[in-house]
Amino acid sequence: MLALNPTTLTAFALDQQYLYYIDNDYVYRSDSTGLNLQMLPNSIGDLFEGIAIDTCNGQIIAAGVSHSTNPWVPMIIRADLSDAGNLATVLVDNPPWPTVNLGAEPNKILIDPHGGAMYWVVPADSQGISTVRGVDLSGAHPRTLSTGSISTGGVSYAGLALQIANPNCITVGVNTDLRNATGQTANRIKILIAGSHTNVQHWDGWPSNLFGSFTALPAPGGNTLLTWSNPNHDVQPGQIIHVGFNVPGTAVNVLSISWIHDAKTIGCAEQVSTSTHSWGSPGSQVIYANNSLGCKSSPRYVGELIVKWYAMNVPLGELNARTRLKPIRTDTIKQAPLLLAPKATASVDVPAAPLNALYGVIVYRVSTNPMLSDPGVTTNFVQFPVKNQQKVKLSK
């Protein structure tokens, strides 16, 4: 049985294996029976009234009011699930009034991993009226979901429940056709992606150029370097390889793609990253970003966009032009290629998803040529899950 202090205990949460709670400035973890209790070594600070566990990204999410400033500041923080380290602020209201984003005192908090969002309740918010609020897991797009009609009269309504249509982790799958336009033989490819990723699924190529080794290692700036090496056949000039990866999150930011021979960089592949807005809903957009600048910073053309909607997740190895799949619907976006300067972004409107579509795969090409036909053209296959609206329930 857990030895709990009712005067300092503030929040509980469960994942599939463990029980977590906050006591004073620290997070404690035990197995589901209350045994094998341990205190995570890093303090998260005070005073957090709500805790949620993001097993998809390996993080603790906590909501409350920080007492480290005067006046106290409402905030949501995240920390590593392993040891509560790498503390970072997700959202903060500073100054604390008016309570634009978080509410007066954020309390019970829950996350929707597939929908990429978190939700919390604020008992007796502005003028004593409780609210339910939400924000993307990244901290973007804060919103108020529900506001009470009358003051609670001092009674705290602090319970919250989510009815989640899909409890699975939200991920983005990327498979890419890369043409070796370096004029030299290559035996390694390196892709630098933004953010820290430890659970990276990967696709290692066709039998003609099948890479025997793959690593995903931390890189400077909190990023991740993906490396494919030891192919059964070296990649000859003009040959196309097909490699891919799947990572948790709602978007992938590719910072560079480099062709390597042994330990020497011999050239760069053209790439433009993509994300989405309101994916699957009316107003859906594909957002391009020319931020693959680590190997070569240059203007790039992007276009020939196709969106294929599926009722089920397409396995990473089937995100390619060879595998014949049966989408619910295919939308060909008829638009001239867009020219993006380095660091520039552009958005393209796409139709809403058909009924029963849970995933949308976008296919697009990147080139330095407006005809998208130069020797170094890159073809991408990126899968995003359709965002579902969740039902939020408030309880006393």
Helices and strands as residue ranges (DSSP letters): E 9-14, E 18-23, E 26-31, E 38-39, E 48-54, E 59-66, E 73-80, E 88-92, E 109-112, E 117-122, G 126-128, E 131-136, E 143-147, E 159-163, E 171-179, E 188-193, E 201-203, G 207-209, E 211-219, E 223-231, E 240-248, E 254-261, E 264-268, E 273-277, E 285-289, E 300-310, G 316-318, E 329-332, E 338-340, E 345-349, E 359-367, E 378-385, E 391-395
